[in-house]
């Protein structure tokens, strides 16, 4: 298991600004993911955060809009850039500890509203 | 790519009764891992139960159990003696052992009626 601290828990931002979300884990993990989730909906994978290299983005998500850093095995950030109302959503960090049969563990999420 | 289907967008159950949530998946792999997650309103997504495909025995965790039918590619979740705290979105997930991908279903919203 892993304990995940995700900050901020919520924010209200102005159109055109950027916000950085932090994800801190209490132990080293092999994989870290960033998801977006509309309330009552399923998860949409944004990218896999790779330690020491560029993140792997899913179709429809680009680095210029969602830059991701992962400087070590316990920490990652997701930036939502040049925000518009369409970016209003819940953003989730998740991690996987070592082992092929391990599940994902999720942070509490960041509820983001864009005015 | 693997797909995970939850055909019940919403379910309801009377308190203390039993409910079964359905999940089917599509894969050509013989070995994989399946999970059920619970996400209460405005709260963290947490793991409920897991099943390894190579195990024939169905997993159980207290009031939660699964009915894993590998040939049918079905992985349903049974909640016994339902409690008000069981009200949540439930997501079924598939993990391939060969890659880093997890595939999530669209979720089932469970309401528990007092």
Interface residues (C-beta under 8 A of the other chain):
Chain A: X31 X33 X40 X41 X42 X43 X45 X48 X92 X96 X100 X101 X103 X104 X105 X106 X107 X108 X109 X111
Chain B: X33 X35 X37 X42 X43 X44 X45 X46 X47 X50 X52 X89 X91 X93 X95 X97 X100 X102 X104 X105 X106 X107 X109
